[in-house]
């Protein structure tokens, strides 16, 4: 499954176009390698996503073409979540 589609289906990122932009900016790492939106992901892959001042690392547990909002979080498990220190100017 494409990375941008997984992010949308799992509701880690709400819209696929936004997921594509985030990936193209180099803010998503799959198994230690910077990933593009078209990168294929599979069960067991580890994603590190940088959202502004937060970095979330998740592991893919399941892949589905679509899912209900209540079931979206079952597609992944959060390994760690950390806040980045804000840089002072």
HTML snippet that shows the backbone in 3Dmol.js (N, CA, C, O; Angstrom):
<script src="https://3Dmol.org/build/3Dmol-min.js"></script>
<div id="view" style="width:600px;height:400px;position:relative"></div>
<script>
const pdb = `
ATOM      1  N   UNK A   1       0.850  -1.172   0.000  1.00  0.00           N
ATOM      2  CA  UNK A   1       0.000   0.000   0.000  1.00  0.00           C
ATOM      3  C   UNK A   1       0.899   1.240   0.000  1.00  0.00           C
ATOM      4  O   UNK A   1       1.956   1.248   0.631  1.00  0.00           O
ATOM      5  N   UNK A   2       0.477   2.265  -0.700  1.00  0.00           N
ATOM      6  CA  UNK A   2       1.234   3.522  -0.736  1.00  0.00           C
ATOM      7  C   UNK A   2       1.232   4.190   0.639  1.00  0.00           C
ATOM      8  O   UNK A   2       0.257   4.108   1.387  1.00  0.00           O
ATOM      9  N   UNK A   3       2.328   4.841   0.948  1.00  0.00           N
ATOM     10  CA  UNK A   3       2.474   5.522   2.235  1.00  0.00           C
ATOM     11  C   UNK A   3       1.383   6.564   2.449  1.00  0.00           C
ATOM     12  O   UNK A   3       0.781   6.608   3.522  1.00  0.00           O
ATOM     13  N   UNK A   4       1.115   7.408   1.445  1.00  0.00           N
ATOM     14  CA  UNK A   4       0.118   8.459   1.624  1.00  0.00           C
ATOM     15  C   UNK A   4      -1.275   7.884   1.877  1.00  0.00           C
ATOM     16  O   UNK A   4      -2.045   8.438   2.661  1.00  0.00           O
ATOM     17  N   UNK A   5      -1.597   6.775   1.215  1.00  0.00           N
ATOM     18  CA  UNK A   5      -2.906   6.149   1.437  1.00  0.00           C
ATOM     19  C   UNK A   5      -2.993   5.543   2.841  1.00  0.00           C
ATOM     20  O   UNK A   5      -4.021   5.661   3.507  1.00  0.00           O
ATOM     21  N   UNK A   6      -1.909   4.892   3.290  1.00  0.00           N
ATOM     22  CA  UNK A   6      -1.922   4.316   4.640  1.00  0.00           C
ATOM     23  C   UNK A   6      -2.137   5.412   5.687  1.00  0.00           C
ATOM     24  O   UNK A   6      -2.918   5.233   6.621  1.00  0.00           O
ATOM     25  N   UNK A   7      -1.445   6.545   5.534  1.00  0.00           N
ATOM     26  CA  UNK A   7      -1.575   7.630   6.507  1.00  0.00           C
ATOM     27  C   UNK A   7      -3.006   8.146   6.566  1.00  0.00           C
ATOM     28  O   UNK A   7      -3.498   8.490   7.641  1.00  0.00           O
ATOM     29  N   UNK A   8      -3.679   8.202   5.420  1.00  0.00           N
ATOM     30  CA  UNK A   8      -5.067   8.664   5.390  1.00  0.00           C
ATOM     31  C   UNK A   8      -6.009   7.621   6.004  1.00  0.00           C
ATOM     32  O   UNK A   8      -6.840   7.954   6.849  1.00  0.00           O
ATOM     33  N   UNK A   9      -5.878   6.362   5.579  1.00  0.00           N
ATOM     34  CA  UNK A   9      -6.762   5.293   6.077  1.00  0.00           C
ATOM     35  C   UNK A   9      -6.605   5.123   7.589  1.00  0.00           C
ATOM     36  O   UNK A   9      -7.588   4.902   8.297  1.00  0.00           O
ATOM     37  N   UNK A  10      -5.358   5.228   8.085  1.00  0.00           N
ATOM     38  CA  UNK A  10      -5.106   5.050   9.519  1.00  0.00           C
ATOM     39  C   UNK A  10      -5.447   6.304  10.329  1.00  0.00           C
ATOM     40  O   UNK A  10      -5.423   6.287  11.560  1.00  0.00           O
ATOM     41  N   UNK A  11      -5.762   7.379   9.626  1.00  0.00           N
ATOM     42  CA  UNK A  11      -6.106   8.667  10.233  1.00  0.00           C
ATOM     43  C   UNK A  11      -4.941   9.297  11.008  1.00  0.00           C
ATOM     44  O   UNK A  11      -5.158  10.136  11.882  1.00  0.00           O
ATOM     45  N   UNK A  12      -3.707   8.890  10.686  1.00  0.00           N
ATOM     46  CA  UNK A  12      -2.549   9.569  11.256  1.00  0.00           C
ATOM     47  C   UNK A  12      -2.468  10.977  10.671  1.00  0.00           C
ATOM     48  O   UNK A  12      -2.100  11.929  11.359  1.00  0.00           O
ATOM     49  N   UNK A  13      -2.819  11.092   9.384  1.00  0.00           N
ATOM     50  CA  UNK A  13      -2.960  12.390   8.717  1.00  0.00           C
ATOM     51  C   UNK A  13      -4.322  12.368   8.042  1.00  0.00           C
ATOM     52  O   UNK A  13      -4.669  11.392   7.377  1.00  0.00           O
ATOM     53  N   UNK A  14      -5.100  13.441   8.207  1.00  0.00           N
ATOM     54  CA  UNK A  14      -6.505  13.419   7.801  1.00  0.00           C
ATOM     55  C   UNK A  14      -6.750  13.337   6.296  1.00  0.00           C
ATOM     56  O   UNK A  14      -7.685  12.664   5.862  1.00  0.00           O
ATOM     57  N   UNK A  15      -5.916  14.021   5.486  1.00  0.00           N
ATOM     58  CA  UNK A  15      -6.161  14.031   4.046  1.00  0.00           C
ATOM     59  C   UNK A  15      -4.957  13.484   3.300  1.00  0.00           C
ATOM     60  O   UNK A  15      -3.812  13.691   3.703  1.00  0.00           O
ATOM     61  N   UNK A  16      -5.231  12.780   2.201  1.00  0.00           N
ATOM     62  CA  UNK A  16      -4.161  12.165   1.420  1.00  0.00           C
ATOM     63  C   UNK A  16      -3.257  13.221   0.789  1.00  0.00           C
ATOM     64  O   UNK A  16      -2.047  13.020   0.690  1.00  0.00           O
ATOM     65  N   UNK A  17      -3.832  14.337   0.363  1.00  0.00           N
ATOM     66  CA  UNK A  17      -2.998  15.392  -0.236  1.00  0.00           C
ATOM     67  C   UNK A  17      -2.040  15.970   0.800  1.00  0.00           C
ATOM     68  O   UNK A  17      -0.896  16.290   0.479  1.00  0.00           O
ATOM     69  N   UNK A  18      -2.500  16.105   2.030  1.00  0.00           N
ATOM     70  CA  UNK A  18      -1.630  16.594   3.101  1.00  0.00           C
ATOM     71  C   UNK A  18      -0.537  15.568   3.415  1.00  0.00           C
ATOM     72  O   UNK A  18       0.610  15.936   3.667  1.00  0.00           O
ATOM     73  N   UNK A  19      -0.895  14.292   3.399  1.00  0.00           N
ATOM     74  CA  UNK A  19       0.082  13.223   3.630  1.00  0.00           C
ATOM     75  C   UNK A  19       1.160  13.259   2.550  1.00  0.00           C
ATOM     76  O   UNK A  19       2.340  13.054   2.836  1.00  0.00           O
ATOM     77  N   UNK A  20       0.753  13.521   1.313  1.00  0.00           N
ATOM     78  CA  UNK A  20       1.713  13.611   0.209  1.00  0.00           C
ATOM     79  C   UNK A  20       2.664  14.786   0.417  1.00  0.00           C
ATOM     80  O   UNK A  20       3.872  14.648   0.221  1.00  0.00           O
ATOM     81  N   UNK A  21       2.136  15.928   0.808  1.00  0.00           N
ATOM     82  CA  UNK A  21       2.968  17.113   1.048  1.00  0.00           C
ATOM     83  C   UNK A  21       3.982  16.856   2.169  1.00  0.00           C
ATOM     84  O   UNK A  21       5.160  17.188   2.036  1.00  0.00           O
ATOM     85  N   UNK A  22       3.518  16.267   3.265  1.00  0.00           N
ATOM     86  CA  UNK A  22       4.400  15.980   4.407  1.00  0.00           C
ATOM     87  C   UNK A  22       5.521  15.028   3.980  1.00  0.00           C
ATOM     88  O   UNK A  22       6.678  15.229   4.348  1.00  0.00           O
ATOM     89  N   UNK A  23       5.183  14.002   3.211  1.00  0.00           N
ATOM     90  CA  UNK A  23       6.186  13.040   2.744  1.00  0.00           C
ATOM     91  C   UNK A  23       7.181  13.714   1.797  1.00  0.00           C
ATOM     92  O   UNK A  23       8.386  13.476   1.888  1.00  0.00           O
ATOM     93  N   UNK A  24       6.682  14.549   0.897  1.00  0.00           N
ATOM     94  CA  UNK A  24       7.556  15.210  -0.068  1.00  0.00           C
ATOM     95  C   UNK A  24       8.491  16.218   0.596  1.00  0.00           C
ATOM     96  O   UNK A  24       9.525  16.569   0.027  1.00  0.00           O
ATOM     97  N   UNK A  25       8.140  16.681   1.786  1.00  0.00           N
ATOM     98  CA  UNK A  25       8.994  17.603   2.533  1.00  0.00           C
ATOM     99  C   UNK A  25      10.065  16.843   3.330  1.00  0.00           C
ATOM    100  O   UNK A  25      10.892  17.460   4.002  1.00  0.00           O
ATOM    101  N   UNK A  26      10.050  15.517   3.255  1.00  0.00           N
ATOM    102  CA  UNK A  26      11.059  14.705   3.943  1.00  0.00           C
ATOM    103  C   UNK A  26      10.809  14.555   5.431  1.00  0.00           C
ATOM    104  O   UNK A  26      11.745  14.295   6.188  1.00  0.00           O
ATOM    105  N   UNK A  27       9.555  14.716   5.871  1.00  0.00           N
ATOM    106  CA  UNK A  27       9.240  14.642   7.297  1.00  0.00           C
ATOM    107  C   UNK A  27       8.758  13.259   7.730  1.00  0.00           C
ATOM    108  O   UNK A  27       8.341  13.075   8.873  1.00  0.00           O
ATOM    109  N   UNK A  28       8.815  12.273   6.806  1.00  0.00           N
ATOM    110  CA  UNK A  28       8.411  10.906   7.154  1.00  0.00           C
ATOM    111  C   UNK A  28       9.569   9.962   6.831  1.00  0.00           C
ATOM    112  O   UNK A  28      10.143  10.010   5.743  1.00  0.00           O
ATOM    113  N   UNK A  29       9.898   9.109   7.790  1.00  0.00           N
ATOM    114  CA  UNK A  29      10.971   8.138   7.621  1.00  0.00           C
ATOM    115  C   UNK A  29      10.373   6.738   7.786  1.00  0.00           C
ATOM    116  O   UNK A  29       9.686   6.460   8.769  1.00  0.00           O
ATOM    117  N   UNK A  30      10.640   5.869   6.824  1.00  0.00           N
ATOM    118  CA  UNK A  30      10.169   4.483   6.887  1.00  0.00           C
ATOM    119  C   UNK A  30      11.390   3.585   7.040  1.00  0.00           C
ATOM    120  O   UNK A  30      12.262   3.554   6.172  1.00  0.00           O
ATOM    121  N   UNK A  31      11.444   2.861   8.145  1.00  0.00           N
ATOM    122  CA  UNK A  31      12.556   1.948   8.434  1.00  0.00           C
ATOM    123  C   UNK A  31      13.919   2.627   8.283  1.00  0.00           C
ATOM    124  O   UNK A  31      14.856   2.042   7.740  1.00  0.00           O
ATOM    125  N   UNK A  32      14.017   3.870   8.771  1.00  0.00           N
ATOM    126  CA  UNK A  32      15.289   4.573   8.772  1.00  0.00           C
ATOM    127  C   UNK A  32      15.646   5.302   7.490  1.00  0.00           C
ATOM    128  O   UNK A  32      16.721   5.895   7.400  1.00  0.00           O
ATOM    129  N   UNK A  33      14.765   5.273   6.491  1.00  0.00           N
ATOM    130  CA  UNK A  33      15.032   5.919   5.205  1.00  0.00           C
ATOM    131  C   UNK A  33      13.934   6.941   4.916  1.00  0.00           C
ATOM    132  O   UNK A  33      12.750   6.642   5.073  1.00  0.00           O
ATOM    133  N   UNK A  34      14.324   8.149   4.492  1.00  0.00           N
ATOM    134  CA  UNK A  34      13.332   9.169   4.129  1.00  0.00           C
ATOM    135  C   UNK A  34      12.442   8.605   3.031  1.00  0.00           C
ATOM    136  O   UNK A  34      12.930   7.983   2.088  1.00  0.00           O
ATOM    137  N   UNK A  35      11.121   8.825   3.155  1.00  0.00           N
ATOM    138  CA  UNK A  35      10.175   8.200   2.239  1.00  0.00           C
ATOM    139  C   UNK A  35       9.394   9.225   1.439  1.00  0.00           C
ATOM    140  O   UNK A  35       9.127  10.333   1.904  1.00  0.00           O
ATOM    141  N   UNK A  36       9.034   8.831   0.225  1.00  0.00           N
ATOM    142  CA  UNK A  36       8.150   9.643  -0.603  1.00  0.00           C
ATOM    143  C   UNK A  36       6.729   9.124  -0.417  1.00  0.00           C
ATOM    144  O   UNK A  36       6.519   8.057   0.159  1.00  0.00           O
ATOM    145  N   UNK A  37       5.751   9.892  -0.913  1.00  0.00           N
ATOM    146  CA  UNK A  37       4.347   9.496  -0.787  1.00  0.00           C
ATOM    147  C   UNK A  37       4.072   8.164  -1.477  1.00  0.00           C
ATOM    148  O   UNK A  37       3.192   7.415  -1.053  1.00  0.00           O
ATOM    149  N   UNK A  38       4.817   7.867  -2.533  1.00  0.00           N
ATOM    150  CA  UNK A  38       4.577   6.646  -3.308  1.00  0.00           C
ATOM    151  C   UNK A  38       5.288   5.418  -2.744  1.00  0.00           C
ATOM    152  O   UNK A  38       5.159   4.324  -3.293  1.00  0.00           O
ATOM    153  N   UNK A  39       6.034   5.586  -1.659  1.00  0.00           N
ATOM    154  CA  UNK A  39       6.745   4.458  -1.047  1.00  0.00           C
ATOM    155  C   UNK A  39       5.739   3.393  -0.601  1.00  0.00           C
ATOM    156  O   UNK A  39       4.727   3.701   0.028  1.00  0.00           O
ATOM    157  N   UNK A  40       6.037   2.134  -0.940  1.00  0.00           N
ATOM    158  CA  UNK A  40       5.163   1.045  -0.512  1.00  0.00           C
ATOM    159  C   UNK A  40       5.490   0.661   0.929  1.00  0.00           C
ATOM    160  O   UNK A  40       6.654   0.464   1.277  1.00  0.00           O
ATOM    161  N   UNK A  41       4.449   0.556   1.766  1.00  0.00           N
ATOM    162  CA  UNK A  41       4.635   0.137   3.147  1.00  0.00           C
ATOM    163  C   UNK A  41       3.968  -1.218   3.343  1.00  0.00           C
ATOM    164  O   UNK A  41       3.038  -1.577   2.621  1.00  0.00           O
ATOM    165  N   UNK A  42       4.459  -1.965   4.331  1.00  0.00           N
ATOM    166  CA  UNK A  42       3.892  -3.287   4.613  1.00  0.00           C
ATOM    167  C   UNK A  42       3.813  -3.482   6.125  1.00  0.00           C
ATOM    168  O   UNK A  42       4.374  -2.695   6.888  1.00  0.00           O
ATOM    169  N   UNK A  43       3.125  -4.517   6.547  1.00  0.00           N
ATOM    170  CA  UNK A  43       2.989  -4.811   7.966  1.00  0.00           C
ATOM    171  C   UNK A  43       4.382  -5.022   8.562  1.00  0.00           C
ATOM    172  O   UNK A  43       5.212  -5.738   8.002  1.00  0.00           O
ATOM    173  N   UNK A  44       4.620  -4.379   9.714  1.00  0.00           N
ATOM    174  CA  UNK A  44       5.907  -4.499  10.378  1.00  0.00           C
ATOM    175  C   UNK A  44       6.820  -3.306  10.139  1.00  0.00           C
ATOM    176  O   UNK A  44       7.808  -3.133  10.853  1.00  0.00           O
ATOM    177  N   UNK A  45       6.506  -2.482   9.145  1.00  0.00           N
ATOM    178  CA  UNK A  45       7.321  -1.293   8.882  1.00  0.00           C
ATOM    179  C   UNK A  45       7.187  -0.297  10.025  1.00  0.00           C
ATOM    180  O   UNK A  45       6.145  -0.207  10.675  1.00  0.00           O
ATOM    181  N   UNK A  46       8.264   0.447  10.257  1.00  0.00           N
ATOM    182  CA  UNK A  46       8.276   1.464  11.308  1.00  0.00           C
ATOM    183  C   UNK A  46       8.295   2.845  10.659  1.00  0.00           C
ATOM    184  O   UNK A  46       9.175   3.148   9.854  1.00  0.00           O
ATOM    185  N   UNK A  47       7.318   3.679  11.013  1.00  0.00           N
ATOM    186  CA  UNK A  47       7.214   5.033  10.464  1.00  0.00           C
ATOM    187  C   UNK A  47       7.558   6.046  11.543  1.00  0.00           C
ATOM    188  O   UNK A  47       7.106   5.931  12.682  1.00  0.00           O
ATOM    189  N   UNK A  48       8.360   7.039  11.180  1.00  0.00           N
ATOM    190  CA  UNK A  48       8.642   8.154  12.069  1.00  0.00           C
ATOM    191  C   UNK A  48       8.132   9.404  11.361  1.00  0.00           C
ATOM    192  O   UNK A  48       8.596   9.742  10.272  1.00  0.00           O
ATOM    193  N   UNK A  49       7.182  10.083  11.981  1.00  0.00           N
ATOM    194  CA  UNK A  49       6.532  11.237  11.362  1.00  0.00           C
ATOM    195  C   UNK A  49       6.766  12.467  12.225  1.00  0.00           C
ATOM    196  O   UNK A  49       6.549  12.439  13.436  1.00  0.00           O
ATOM    197  N   UNK A  50       7.209  13.544  11.593  1.00  0.00           N
ATOM    198  CA  UNK A  50       7.436  14.790  12.321  1.00  0.00           C
ATOM    199  C   UNK A  50       6.280  15.743  12.051  1.00  0.00           C
ATOM    200  O   UNK A  50       6.080  16.187  10.920  1.00  0.00           O
ATOM    201  N   UNK A  51       5.514  16.056  13.110  1.00  0.00           N
ATOM    202  CA  UNK A  51       4.411  17.013  13.050  1.00  0.00           C
ATOM    203  C   UNK A  51       4.848  18.257  13.813  1.00  0.00           C
ATOM    204  O   UNK A  51       4.808  18.244  15.043  1.00  0.00           O
ATOM    205  N   UNK A  52       5.253  19.303  13.160  1.00  0.00           N
ATOM    206  CA  UNK A  52       5.634  20.528  13.859  1.00  0.00           C
ATOM    207  C   UNK A  52       6.643  20.276  14.966  1.00  0.00           C
ATOM    208  O   UNK A  52       7.798  19.949  14.691  1.00  0.00           O
ATOM    209  N   UNK A  53       6.216  20.426  16.225  1.00  0.00           N
ATOM    210  CA  UNK A  53       7.104  20.239  17.376  1.00  0.00           C
ATOM    211  C   UNK A  53       7.008  18.838  17.985  1.00  0.00           C
ATOM    212  O   UNK A  53       7.465  18.624  19.108  1.00  0.00           O
ATOM    213  N   UNK A  54       6.421  17.884  17.260  1.00  0.00           N
ATOM    214  CA  UNK A  54       6.212  16.537  17.802  1.00  0.00           C
ATOM    215  C   UNK A  54       6.722  15.487  16.814  1.00  0.00           C
ATOM    216  O   UNK A  54       6.556  15.632  15.603  1.00  0.00           O
ATOM    217  N   UNK A  55       7.334  14.445  17.333  1.00  0.00           N
ATOM    218  CA  UNK A  55       7.778  13.320  16.506  1.00  0.00           C
ATOM    219  C   UNK A  55       7.094  12.062  17.024  1.00  0.00           C
ATOM    220  O   UNK A  55       7.187  11.734  18.207  1.00  0.00           O
ATOM    221  N   UNK A  56       6.401  11.355  16.120  1.00  0.00           N
ATOM    222  CA  UNK A  56       5.683  10.141  16.498  1.00  0.00           C
ATOM    223  C   UNK A  56       6.275   8.967  15.715  1.00  0.00           C
ATOM    224  O   UNK A  56       6.451   9.042  14.499  1.00  0.00           O
ATOM    225  N   UNK A  57       6.578   7.884  16.431  1.00  0.00           N
ATOM    226  CA  UNK A  57       7.070   6.663  15.792  1.00  0.00           C
ATOM    227  C   UNK A  57       6.015   5.579  15.985  1.00  0.00           C
ATOM    228  O   UNK A  57       5.622   5.271  17.111  1.00  0.00           O
ATOM    229  N   UNK A  58       5.563   5.004  14.869  1.00  0.00           N
ATOM    230  CA  UNK A  58       4.536   3.958  14.927  1.00  0.00           C
ATOM    231  C   UNK A  58       4.995   2.741  14.130  1.00  0.00           C
ATOM    232  O   UNK A  58       5.843   2.841  13.242  1.00  0.00           O
ATOM    233  N   UNK A  59       4.420   1.599  14.465  1.00  0.00           N
ATOM    234  CA  UNK A  59       4.664   0.371  13.711  1.00  0.00           C
ATOM    235  C   UNK A  59       3.359  -0.042  13.059  1.00  0.00           C
ATOM    236  O   UNK A  59       2.305  -0.018  13.694  1.00  0.00           O
ATOM    237  N   UNK A  60       3.429  -0.424  11.786  1.00  0.00           N
ATOM    238  CA  UNK A  60       2.230  -0.840  11.057  1.00  0.00           C
ATOM    239  C   UNK A  60       1.856  -2.251  11.485  1.00  0.00           C
ATOM    240  O   UNK A  60       2.664  -3.174  11.392  1.00  0.00           O
ATOM    241  N   UNK A  61       0.615  -2.409  11.957  1.00  0.00           N
ATOM    242  CA  UNK A  61       0.127  -3.712  12.410  1.00  0.00           C
ATOM    243  C   UNK A  61      -0.789  -4.374  11.384  1.00  0.00           C
ATOM    244  O   UNK A  61      -0.906  -5.599  11.356  1.00  0.00           O
ATOM    245  N   UNK A  62      -1.442  -3.567  10.540  1.00  0.00           N
ATOM    246  CA  UNK A  62      -2.421  -4.105   9.597  1.00  0.00           C
ATOM    247  C   UNK A  62      -2.576  -3.122   8.445  1.00  0.00           C
ATOM    248  O   UNK A  62      -2.371  -1.921   8.619  1.00  0.00           O
ATOM    249  N   UNK A  63      -2.937  -3.628   7.270  1.00  0.00           N
ATOM    250  CA  UNK A  63      -3.210  -2.784   6.112  1.00  0.00           C
ATOM    251  C   UNK A  63      -4.626  -3.063   5.635  1.00  0.00           C
ATOM    252  O   UNK A  63      -5.003  -4.221   5.450  1.00  0.00           O
ATOM    253  N   UNK A  64      -5.411  -2.016   5.435  1.00  0.00           N
ATOM    254  CA  UNK A  64      -6.766  -2.163   4.910  1.00  0.00           C
ATOM    255  C   UNK A  64      -7.021  -1.035   3.928  1.00  0.00           C
ATOM    256  O   UNK A  64      -6.486   0.065   4.074  1.00  0.00           O
ATOM    257  N   UNK A  65      -7.851  -1.319   2.917  1.00  0.00           N
ATOM    258  CA  UNK A  65      -8.159  -0.300   1.904  1.00  0.00           C
ATOM    259  C   UNK A  65      -8.996   0.830   2.490  1.00  0.00           C
ATOM    260  O   UNK A  65      -8.859   1.984   2.087  1.00  0.00           O
ATOM    261  N   UNK A  66      -9.855   0.498   3.434  1.00  0.00           N
ATOM    262  CA  UNK A  66     -10.652   1.520   4.116  1.00  0.00           C
ATOM    263  C   UNK A  66     -10.991   0.992   5.506  1.00  0.00           C
ATOM    264  O   UNK A  66     -10.947  -0.213   5.756  1.00  0.00           O
ATOM    265  N   UNK A  67     -11.327   1.904   6.393  1.00  0.00           N
ATOM    266  CA  UNK A  67     -11.638   1.492   7.757  1.00  0.00           C
ATOM    267  C   UNK A  67     -12.548   2.529   8.404  1.00  0.00           C
ATOM    268  O   UNK A  67     -12.585   3.688   7.992  1.00  0.00           O
ATOM    269  N   UNK A  68     -13.271   2.095   9.410  1.00  0.00           N
ATOM    270  CA  UNK A  68     -14.112   3.023  10.161  1.00  0.00           C
ATOM    271  C   UNK A  68     -13.244   3.842  11.105  1.00  0.00           C
ATOM    272  O   UNK A  68     -12.157   3.414  11.493  1.00  0.00           O
ATOM    273  N   UNK A  69     -13.723   4.997  11.463  1.00  0.00           N
ATOM    274  CA  UNK A  69     -12.972   5.896  12.340  1.00  0.00           C
ATOM    275  C   UNK A  69     -12.575   5.198  13.640  1.00  0.00           C
ATOM    276  O   UNK A  69     -11.456   5.373  14.122  1.00  0.00           O
ATOM    277  N   UNK A  70     -13.483   4.412  14.205  1.00  0.00           N
ATOM    278  CA  UNK A  70     -13.227   3.741  15.481  1.00  0.00           C
ATOM    279  C   UNK A  70     -12.128   2.688  15.358  1.00  0.00           C
ATOM    280  O   UNK A  70     -11.416   2.415  16.324  1.00  0.00           O
ATOM    281  N   UNK A  71     -11.991   2.095  14.165  1.00  0.00           N
ATOM    282  CA  UNK A  71     -11.036   1.007  13.969  1.00  0.00           C
ATOM    283  C   UNK A  71      -9.692   1.481  13.418  1.00  0.00           C
ATOM    284  O   UNK A  71      -8.762   0.682  13.307  1.00  0.00           O
ATOM    285  N   UNK A  72      -9.571   2.754  13.073  1.00  0.00           N
ATOM    286  CA  UNK A  72      -8.359   3.260  12.415  1.00  0.00           C
ATOM    287  C   UNK A  72      -7.115   3.060  13.276  1.00  0.00           C
ATOM    288  O   UNK A  72      -6.052   2.728  12.750  1.00  0.00           O
ATOM    289  N   UNK A  73      -7.228   3.255  14.576  1.00  0.00           N
ATOM    290  CA  UNK A  73      -6.043   3.141  15.431  1.00  0.00           C
ATOM    291  C   UNK A  73      -5.554   1.695  15.573  1.00  0.00           C
ATOM    292  O   UNK A  73      -4.450   1.472  16.069  1.00  0.00           O
ATOM    293  N   UNK A  74      -6.350   0.715  15.148  1.00  0.00           N
ATOM    294  CA  UNK A  74      -5.912  -0.677  15.223  1.00  0.00           C
ATOM    295  C   UNK A  74      -4.934  -1.033  14.099  1.00  0.00           C
ATOM    296  O   UNK A  74      -4.349  -2.116  14.106  1.00  0.00           O
ATOM    297  N   UNK A  75      -4.755  -0.125  13.136  1.00  0.00           N
ATOM    298  CA  UNK A  75      -3.854  -0.383  12.017  1.00  0.00           C
ATOM    299  C   UNK A  75      -2.392  -0.159  12.395  1.00  0.00           C
ATOM    300  O   UNK A  75      -1.490  -0.587  11.674  1.00  0.00           O
ATOM    301  N   UNK A  76      -2.158   0.506  13.519  1.00  0.00           N
ATOM    302  CA  UNK A  76      -0.791   0.801  13.933  1.00  0.00           C
ATOM    303  C   UNK A  76      -0.687   0.809  15.443  1.00  0.00           C
ATOM    304  O   UNK A  76      -1.697   0.905  16.140  1.00  0.00           O
ATOM    305  N   UNK A  77       0.543   0.706  15.956  1.00  0.00           N
ATOM    306  CA  UNK A  77       0.764   0.866  17.389  1.00  0.00           C
ATOM    307  C   UNK A  77       1.859   1.906  17.574  1.00  0.00           C
ATOM    308  O   UNK A  77       2.872   1.890  16.874  1.00  0.00           O
ATOM    309  N   UNK A  78       1.645   2.803  18.518  1.00  0.00           N
ATOM    310  CA  UNK A  78       2.602   3.874  18.780  1.00  0.00           C
ATOM    311  C   UNK A  78       3.766   3.307  19.577  1.00  0.00           C
ATOM    312  O   UNK A  78       3.575   2.728  20.646  1.00  0.00           O
ATOM    313  N   UNK A  79       4.969   3.477  19.050  1.00  0.00           N
ATOM    314  CA  UNK A  79       6.172   3.016  19.741  1.00  0.00           C
ATOM    315  C   UNK A  79       6.655   4.106  20.685  1.00  0.00           C
ATOM    316  O   UNK A  79       6.928   3.848  21.857  1.00  0.00           O
ATOM    317  N   UNK A  80       6.757   5.331  20.165  1.00  0.00           N
ATOM    318  CA  UNK A  80       7.113   6.450  21.035  1.00  0.00           C
ATOM    319  C   UNK A  80       6.603   7.748  20.451  1.00  0.00           C
ATOM    320  O   UNK A  80       6.378   7.875  19.248  1.00  0.00           O
ATOM    321  N   UNK A  81       6.429   8.707  21.341  1.00  0.00           N
ATOM    322  CA  UNK A  81       5.928  10.024  20.965  1.00  0.00           C
ATOM    323  C   UNK A  81       6.725  11.030  21.780  1.00  0.00           C
ATOM    324  O   UNK A  81       6.745  10.964  23.009  1.00  0.00           O
ATOM    325  N   UNK A  82       7.381  11.959  21.096  1.00  0.00           N
ATOM    326  CA  UNK A  82       8.205  12.916  21.828  1.00  0.00           C
ATOM    327  C   UNK A  82       8.049  14.318  21.267  1.00  0.00           C
ATOM    328  O   UNK A  82       7.816  14.511  20.073  1.00  0.00           O
ATOM    329  N   UNK A  83       8.184  15.295  22.162  1.00  0.00           N
ATOM    330  CA  UNK A  83       8.128  16.691  21.750  1.00  0.00           C
ATOM    331  C   UNK A  83       9.532  17.170  21.495  1.00  0.00           C
ATOM    332  O   UNK A  83      10.462  16.833  22.228  1.00  0.00           O
ATOM    333  N   UNK A  84       9.682  17.965  20.445  1.00  0.00           N
ATOM    334  CA  UNK A  84      10.979  18.558  20.135  1.00  0.00           C
ATOM    335  C   UNK A  84      11.143  19.827  20.946  1.00  0.00           C
ATOM    336  O   UNK A  84      10.173  20.546  21.184  1.00  0.00           O
ATOM    337  N   UNK A  85      12.345  20.102  21.364  1.00  0.00           N
ATOM    338  CA  UNK A  85      12.608  21.347  22.092  1.00  0.00           C
ATOM    339  C   UNK A  85      12.445  22.491  21.102  1.00  0.00           C
ATOM    340  O   UNK A  85      13.020  22.464  20.014  1.00  0.00           O
ATOM    341  N   UNK A  86      11.666  23.490  21.476  1.00  0.00           N
ATOM    342  CA  UNK A  86      11.475  24.627  20.579  1.00  0.00           C
ATOM    343  C   UNK A  86      12.754  25.468  20.562  1.00  0.00           C
ATOM    344  O   UNK A  86      13.340  25.770  21.602  1.00  0.00           O
ATOM    345  N   UNK A  87      13.162  25.832  19.356  1.00  0.00           N
ATOM    346  CA  UNK A  87      14.389  26.599  19.203  1.00  0.00           C
ATOM    347  C   UNK A  87      14.107  28.071  19.444  1.00  0.00           C
ATOM    348  O   UNK A  87      13.151  28.624  18.900  1.00  0.00           O
ATOM    349  N   UNK A  88      14.935  28.701  20.254  1.00  0.00           N
ATOM    350  CA  UNK A  88      14.758  30.111  20.507  1.00  0.00           C
ATOM    351  C   UNK A  88      15.525  30.909  19.475  1.00  0.00           C
ATOM    352  O   UNK A  88      16.635  30.548  19.084  1.00  0.00           O
ATOM    353  N   UNK A  89      14.909  32.013  19.035  1.00  0.00           N
ATOM    354  CA  UNK A  89      15.542  32.838  18.003  1.00  0.00           C
ATOM    355  C   UNK A  89      16.242  34.025  18.640  1.00  0.00           C
ATOM    356  O   UNK A  89      16.837  34.842  17.937  1.00  0.00           O
TER     357      UNK A  89
END
`;
const viewer = $3Dmol.createViewer("view");
viewer.addModel(pdb, "pdb");
viewer.setStyle({}, {cartoon: {color: "spectrum"}});
viewer.zoomTo();
viewer.render();
</script>
